[in-house]
């Protein structure tokens, strides 16, 4: 099944779920090629992701001779589609002059992508996040007849979405990571066709890798943890993560005499602000900014953590988290989680059952929830166990990737080739794929 996965940057340090999904689909026998606009900085990648760079096709840096050749070829061989798609991009991005200019650049990039995708005989493009890369996929679809789908997460649909109604209308199908997102998309384009397009597939994690330690800890480690519990928060240092409320909650906990060690892993534009808040509140002995930690090192923090938290909020630009991966990973390790009741988070954390939920923007409620866990080992144990069970049942990567695979099969049908090693699905020939693509282009 000739599938192309398209991303703005691939692979990416903070989007491990995308490349892990690709690897899982390949393990199921799917033929998946990867494409991206930008090449990542390999020094910022975890070891498991570096091998994917060599096999990914990148648009940038642009080779200008190839760029001009691609545009001239498409203009002279398919003038109506070339000009019609260009006019579509200009006509449907007038929310601001910046968005118009941005979409025009995407058109220029998409011509190169269309050339590469057809050369590799891609039948369908799938994209994570309904942002720039989905704009490219939509343009490629209009040019070539290659269909596309996208997975809707959070910031891509809530904050400054570009051409979202058009992307929904043109997509072959849409994957939402939560029921909350599915409902939101149906409100954007409220019709039966949209409702029929949307599938809910949770982001998955490897519950074998993220599992509670099998070997008992040394007595000295247990004693140290009883004296000073580690509260762990993992995510980019951006507004929607709500870190200032965590620091304020830590101030309240410290004033009440609780012994704890809060570690915040990540980097981002709020780094200086958070460091200043820690200093102003004299929390240097309680709260520590750890910076970037690669996947290889994250497991060590999770092994030592007693509580995992992420006090997510709705940012001023309406950006918000979907269901943070870091919460899933911590819960899979048997760590009790505390977060807020926004977006799809309540679908993961059921209050007082698989974790604790508090209202967003409420440092006192957050401090009270953390205090409950700091002072009650049995509660931590109960919530940790039920949280892991929840993740294993609904957020396990192999199970959810199999669900996505079945959606590809159901939605894309016999026109695409499947790898017969993984089942009895018939394999379409190369001629079949080319013939179907010609029909799709003609229909477009």
C-alpha positions as CSV (number, residue, x, y, z in Angstrom):
1,X,0.0,0.0,0.0
2,X,1.9,3.0,-1.3
3,X,1.3,5.6,1.5
4,X,3.3,8.8,1.9
5,X,3.6,10.4,5.3
6,X,4.1,14.2,5.1
7,X,5.3,16.5,7.9
8,X,6.6,20.0,8.3
9,X,9.8,18.5,9.9
10,X,10.4,14.8,10.1
11,X,11.4,13.2,12.3
12,X,11.0,15.7,15.2
13,X,12.1,15.6,18.8
14,X,8.8,16.8,20.3
15,X,6.6,14.7,17.9
16,X,7.8,11.2,18.6
17,X,4.3,9.8,18.1
18,X,4.5,10.6,14.3
19,X,7.6,8.6,13.5
20,X,6.7,5.8,15.9
21,X,3.4,5.5,14.0
22,X,5.3,5.3,10.7
23,X,7.6,2.6,12.2
24,X,4.6,0.7,13.5
25,X,2.8,0.8,10.1
26,X,5.9,-0.5,8.4
27,X,6.1,-3.3,10.9
28,X,2.5,-4.2,9.8
29,X,3.8,-4.5,6.3
30,X,2.6,-1.2,4.9
31,X,4.9,0.5,2.3
32,X,5.3,4.0,3.8
33,X,7.5,6.7,2.2
34,X,8.2,9.8,4.3
35,X,8.3,13.4,3.1
36,X,8.9,16.7,4.9
37,X,9.4,20.4,4.2
38,X,12.4,20.8,6.4
39,X,15.2,18.5,7.5
40,X,15.6,18.3,11.3
41,X,18.8,19.2,13.2
42,X,20.1,15.6,13.7
43,X,21.9,16.7,16.9
44,X,18.5,17.4,18.4
45,X,17.1,13.9,17.6
46,X,17.0,10.9,19.8
47,X,18.9,7.8,18.6
48,X,15.8,5.9,17.5
49,X,14.8,8.7,15.1
50,X,18.1,9.4,13.3
51,X,17.9,6.5,10.9
52,X,14.7,8.0,9.4
53,X,16.5,11.1,8.1
54,X,18.3,9.3,5.3
55,X,15.1,7.8,3.9
56,X,13.0,10.9,3.9
57,X,12.5,13.3,0.9
58,X,12.9,17.0,1.8
59,X,11.7,20.0,-0.1
60,X,14.3,22.3,1.5
61,X,16.9,23.3,0.9
62,X,15.5,24.0,-2.6
63,X,17.6,23.4,-5.6
64,X,16.5,26.3,-7.8
65,X,17.1,24.6,-11.1
66,X,14.8,21.7,-10.1
67,X,12.3,24.1,-8.6
68,X,12.0,26.0,-12.0
69,X,12.0,22.8,-14.0
70,X,9.1,21.4,-11.9
71,X,7.0,24.5,-12.3
72,X,7.6,24.8,-16.0
73,X,6.7,21.2,-16.5
74,X,3.5,21.4,-14.6
75,X,2.6,24.7,-16.3
76,X,3.1,23.4,-19.8
77,X,1.9,19.8,-19.4
78,X,-1.1,20.6,-17.1
79,X,-1.8,24.3,-17.6
80,X,-5.5,24.2,-16.5
81,X,-4.7,22.4,-13.3
82,X,-1.6,24.5,-12.5
83,X,-3.4,27.9,-13.0
84,X,-6.6,26.6,-11.4
85,X,-4.8,25.5,-8.3
86,X,-2.8,28.7,-8.1
87,X,-6.1,30.7,-8.3
88,X,-7.6,28.5,-5.6
89,X,-4.8,29.2,-3.3
90,X,-5.0,32.9,-3.8
91,X,-8.8,33.0,-3.6
92,X,-9.2,30.9,-0.4
93,X,-6.5,32.4,1.8
94,X,-7.6,36.0,2.1
95,X,-8.1,36.0,5.9
96,X,-4.9,38.1,6.0
97,X,-2.2,39.2,3.6
98,X,0.3,37.1,5.6
99,X,-1.9,34.0,5.1
100,X,-2.2,34.7,1.4
101,X,1.5,35.1,1.1
102,X,2.1,31.9,3.1
103,X,-0.3,29.9,1.0
104,X,1.4,31.2,-2.2
105,X,4.7,29.9,-0.8
106,X,3.0,26.6,-0.1
107,X,1.9,26.4,-3.7
108,X,5.5,26.8,-4.8
109,X,6.7,24.1,-2.5
110,X,3.8,21.8,-3.4
111,X,4.8,21.7,-7.1
112,X,8.1,20.1,-6.0
113,X,6.4,17.7,-3.7
114,X,3.9,16.7,-6.4
115,X,6.8,15.9,-8.7
116,X,8.5,13.8,-6.0
117,X,5.3,12.0,-4.9
118,X,4.3,11.0,-8.5
119,X,7.9,9.9,-9.2
120,X,7.7,7.6,-6.2
121,X,4.2,6.5,-7.2
122,X,2.5,7.6,-4.0
123,X,-1.2,6.7,-3.9
124,X,-2.2,8.6,-0.7
125,X,-0.7,11.2,1.6
126,X,-1.3,11.2,5.3
127,X,-0.4,14.2,7.4
128,X,-0.2,14.9,11.2
129,X,-1.5,18.4,12.1
130,X,-3.9,20.4,9.8
131,X,-1.3,23.1,9.3
132,X,1.3,23.8,6.6
133,X,1.9,20.2,5.6
134,X,-1.8,19.6,5.1
135,X,-2.0,22.7,2.9
136,X,0.7,21.1,0.8
137,X,-1.2,17.8,0.6
138,X,-4.4,19.6,-0.4
139,X,-2.5,21.4,-3.2
140,X,-0.8,18.2,-4.4
141,X,-4.2,16.5,-4.4
142,X,-5.7,19.2,-6.7
143,X,-2.7,18.9,-9.0
144,X,-2.3,15.1,-9.2
145,X,-5.3,13.3,-7.9
146,X,-3.3,11.8,-5.1
147,X,-5.7,11.7,-2.2
148,X,-4.9,12.8,1.3
149,X,-6.0,12.6,4.9
150,X,-4.8,14.3,8.1
151,X,-4.8,13.7,11.8
152,X,-6.1,16.7,13.8
153,X,-4.4,17.3,17.1
154,X,-4.8,20.7,18.9
155,X,-2.9,23.8,17.9
156,X,-3.5,22.9,14.2
157,X,-7.3,23.3,14.5
158,X,-7.8,25.6,17.5
159,X,-5.3,28.4,17.0
160,X,-5.2,30.4,13.7
161,X,-6.2,27.5,11.4
162,X,-5.6,28.2,7.7
163,X,-8.1,26.9,5.1
164,X,-9.4,24.4,7.7
165,X,-12.9,24.1,6.1
166,X,-11.4,23.6,2.7
167,X,-9.0,21.0,4.1
168,X,-11.9,19.1,5.7
169,X,-14.0,19.2,2.6
170,X,-11.2,18.0,0.3
171,X,-9.8,15.3,2.6
172,X,-10.5,11.6,1.8
173,X,-10.9,11.1,5.6
174,X,-9.9,12.7,8.8
175,X,-8.4,11.2,12.0
176,X,-9.1,13.0,15.3
177,X,-7.1,12.1,18.4
178,X,-10.0,12.6,20.7
179,X,-13.8,12.8,20.7
180,X,-13.4,16.5,21.6
181,X,-11.5,17.1,18.4
182,X,-14.1,15.1,16.4
183,X,-16.9,17.3,17.7
184,X,-14.9,20.5,17.0
185,X,-14.3,19.5,13.4
186,X,-18.0,18.7,12.9
187,X,-18.8,22.2,14.1
188,X,-16.4,23.7,11.6
189,X,-18.1,22.0,8.6
190,X,-21.5,20.9,10.0
191,X,-22.7,18.4,7.5
192,X,-23.3,14.6,7.1
193,X,-20.3,14.2,4.8
194,X,-17.9,15.6,7.3
195,X,-19.4,13.5,10.1
196,X,-18.9,10.4,7.9
197,X,-15.3,11.3,7.2
198,X,-14.1,11.5,10.8
199,X,-12.5,8.6,12.7
200,X,-11.2,8.8,16.3
201,X,-7.8,7.1,16.7
202,X,-5.9,7.8,19.9
203,X,-2.2,8.6,19.8
204,X,-0.4,5.5,21.0
205,X,2.7,4.8,23.0
206,X,4.8,1.7,23.6
207,X,3.5,0.4,26.9
208,X,6.3,-2.2,27.1
209,X,8.9,0.5,26.9
210,X,7.0,2.8,29.3
211,X,6.2,0.3,32.0
212,X,6.8,0.3,35.8
213,X,10.3,-0.8,36.9
214,X,10.3,-4.6,37.2
215,X,13.2,-4.7,39.7
216,X,12.6,-3.4,43.2
217,X,14.4,-0.2,44.1
218,X,17.1,-0.2,46.6
219,X,16.1,0.7,50.2
220,X,18.0,3.9,50.1
221,X,16.1,5.0,47.0
222,X,12.8,4.3,48.6
223,X,13.8,6.2,51.7
224,X,14.9,9.2,49.7
225,X,11.6,9.2,47.8
226,X,9.6,9.0,51.0
227,X,11.5,12.1,52.2
228,X,11.2,14.1,49.0
229,X,8.7,13.0,46.2
230,X,9.5,14.0,42.6
231,X,6.8,15.8,40.7
232,X,7.6,15.6,37.0
233,X,6.3,17.8,34.1
234,X,7.3,17.2,30.5
235,X,6.5,19.5,27.6
236,X,7.6,22.6,25.7
237,X,7.9,25.7,27.8
238,X,4.9,27.5,26.1
239,X,1.8,29.2,27.4
240,X,-0.7,26.3,26.8
241,X,1.3,24.0,29.2
242,X,0.4,26.2,32.2
243,X,3.8,26.1,33.9
244,X,3.4,29.4,35.8
245,X,0.4,27.8,37.6
246,X,2.6,24.8,38.5
247,X,5.3,27.1,39.9
248,X,2.6,29.0,42.0
249,X,1.2,25.7,43.2
250,X,4.8,24.6,44.2
251,X,5.1,27.9,46.2
252,X,1.9,27.0,48.1
253,X,3.1,23.5,48.7
254,X,6.5,24.7,50.0
255,X,4.8,27.2,52.3
256,X,2.7,24.4,53.7
257,X,5.8,22.4,54.5
258,X,5.6,19.7,51.9
259,X,8.9,18.1,50.9
260,X,9.1,17.6,47.1
261,X,11.3,18.0,44.1
262,X,9.6,19.4,41.0
263,X,11.5,18.8,37.7
264,X,10.3,20.5,34.5
265,X,11.7,19.0,31.3
266,X,11.6,21.0,28.0
267,X,12.6,24.1,26.3
268,X,10.8,27.0,24.7
269,X,10.0,30.7,24.8
270,X,8.9,30.8,28.4
271,X,12.2,29.5,29.8
272,X,13.4,32.9,31.1
273,X,10.0,33.8,32.5
274,X,9.8,30.5,34.4
275,X,13.4,30.8,35.7
276,X,12.5,34.3,37.0
277,X,9.3,33.0,38.7
278,X,11.3,30.3,40.5
279,X,13.8,32.8,41.7
280,X,11.2,35.4,42.8
281,X,9.4,32.8,44.8
282,X,12.6,31.4,46.4
283,X,11.9,27.9,44.9
284,X,15.4,27.1,43.8
285,X,15.5,24.1,46.2
286,X,12.1,22.9,45.0
287,X,11.7,23.5,41.3
288,X,14.3,22.8,38.6
289,X,14.2,23.5,34.9
290,X,16.0,20.5,33.3
291,X,16.0,21.7,29.6
292,X,15.8,19.3,26.7
293,X,16.0,15.6,27.6
294,X,16.1,13.0,24.8
295,X,13.9,9.9,24.9
296,X,16.9,7.8,26.0
297,X,17.2,9.9,29.2
298,X,13.5,10.5,29.8
299,X,12.9,7.0,31.2
300,X,15.3,7.7,34.1
301,X,13.2,10.6,35.2
302,X,10.0,8.7,34.8
303,X,11.4,5.8,36.9
304,X,12.1,8.2,39.8
305,X,8.9,10.3,39.5
306,X,6.1,9.9,42.1
307,X,3.7,12.3,40.3
308,X,3.4,13.5,36.8
309,X,1.6,16.7,36.0
310,X,0.8,19.2,33.2
311,X,-1.6,22.0,34.2
312,X,-2.7,22.8,30.6
313,X,-4.6,26.0,29.8
314,X,-6.2,27.6,26.8
315,X,-3.6,30.1,25.5
316,X,-4.6,33.7,24.5
317,X,-4.5,32.7,20.8
318,X,-6.9,29.7,21.6
319,X,-4.1,27.2,21.3
320,X,-4.5,24.2,23.7
321,X,-3.2,20.7,24.1
322,X,-5.0,17.7,22.8
323,X,-4.0,14.8,24.9
324,X,-0.3,15.3,25.9
325,X,1.9,12.3,25.2
326,X,3.9,13.0,28.4
327,X,0.9,12.2,30.5
328,X,0.3,9.0,28.6
329,X,3.9,7.9,29.1
330,X,3.9,8.7,32.8
331,X,0.6,6.9,33.4
332,X,1.9,3.9,31.5
333,X,4.8,3.9,34.0
334,X,2.2,3.6,36.8
335,X,2.7,7.3,37.9
336,X,-0.4,9.1,39.1
337,X,-1.3,12.1,36.9
338,X,-2.7,15.5,37.6
339,X,-3.9,17.7,34.8
340,X,-6.8,20.1,33.8
341,X,-10.2,19.5,32.5
342,X,-9.7,21.0,29.0
343,X,-9.8,19.6,25.4
344,X,-9.5,15.8,25.3
345,X,-7.6,15.4,28.6
346,X,-10.7,14.2,30.5
347,X,-10.9,11.3,28.0
348,X,-7.5,10.1,29.3
349,X,-7.7,11.2,33.0
350,X,-11.0,10.3,34.7
351,X,-11.0,12.3,37.9
352,X,-10.4,10.2,41.0
353,X,-10.2,7.1,38.9
354,X,-7.2,7.2,36.5
355,X,-5.8,10.5,37.9
356,X,-6.8,13.8,39.2
357,X,-8.3,16.7,37.3
358,X,-8.5,20.4,38.3
359,X,-9.9,23.5,36.6
360,X,-7.4,25.3,34.3
361,X,-5.8,28.6,35.5
362,X,-6.2,27.6,39.2
363,X,-2.9,27.2,41.1
364,X,-4.7,26.6,44.4
365,X,-6.7,23.7,43.0
366,X,-3.6,22.3,41.5
367,X,-1.7,22.6,44.8
368,X,-4.5,20.8,46.6
369,X,-4.5,17.9,44.1
370,X,-0.7,17.6,44.4
371,X,-0.9,17.8,48.2
372,X,-3.4,14.9,48.2
373,X,-1.0,12.7,46.3
374,X,2.1,13.8,48.3
375,X,0.5,12.9,51.5
376,X,-1.3,9.7,50.5
377,X,0.8,6.8,49.2
378,X,-2.2,4.5,48.8
379,X,-3.9,7.1,46.6
380,X,-0.8,7.4,44.5
381,X,-0.7,3.6,44.1
382,X,-4.4,3.2,43.3
383,X,-4.4,6.0,40.7
384,X,-1.1,4.9,39.2
385,X,-2.4,1.3,38.6
386,X,-5.7,2.4,37.1
387,X,-3.9,5.0,35.0
388,X,-1.7,2.3,33.5
389,X,-4.7,0.1,32.8
390,X,-6.4,3.0,31.0
391,X,-3.4,3.6,28.8
392,X,-2.9,-0.1,28.0
393,X,-6.6,-0.4,27.0
394,X,-6.9,2.7,24.9
395,X,-3.5,4.3,24.1
396,X,-1.3,1.3,23.1
397,X,0.6,2.0,19.9
398,X,0.3,-1.4,18.2
399,X,-3.4,-1.6,18.9
400,X,-4.1,2.0,17.7
401,X,-1.8,1.6,14.7
402,X,-3.8,-1.5,13.7
403,X,-6.9,0.6,14.0
404,X,-5.4,3.2,11.7
405,X,-4.3,0.5,9.3
406,X,-7.8,-0.9,9.1
407,X,-9.1,2.7,8.4
408,X,-6.6,3.0,5.5
409,X,-7.9,-0.3,4.2
410,X,-11.6,0.6,4.6
411,X,-11.3,4.1,3.2
412,X,-8.8,3.6,0.4
413,X,-10.0,0.2,-0.8
414,X,-8.6,-2.2,-3.3
415,X,-7.0,0.5,-5.5
416,X,-3.9,0.5,-3.3
417,X,-1.3,-2.2,-2.8
418,X,-1.0,-4.1,0.4
419,X,1.9,-6.2,1.7
420,X,0.6,-9.7,1.6
421,X,2.9,-10.8,4.5
422,X,0.5,-9.2,7.0
423,X,-2.7,-10.8,5.8
424,X,-4.8,-12.0,2.9
425,X,-5.5,-8.6,1.4
426,X,-4.9,-8.7,-2.4
427,X,-1.9,-6.8,-3.8
428,X,-2.7,-4.4,-6.6
429,X,-0.1,-4.3,-9.4
430,X,1.9,-1.2,-10.3
431,X,-0.2,-0.9,-13.5
432,X,-3.4,-0.9,-11.4
433,X,-2.0,2.0,-9.3
434,X,-0.9,4.0,-12.3
435,X,-4.3,3.5,-14.0
436,X,-6.2,4.5,-10.9
437,X,-4.0,7.6,-10.5
438,X,-4.7,8.6,-14.1
439,X,-8.5,8.2,-13.5
440,X,-8.2,10.4,-10.4
441,X,-6.3,13.1,-12.2
442,X,-8.8,13.1,-15.0
443,X,-11.6,13.4,-12.5
444,X,-9.9,16.2,-10.8
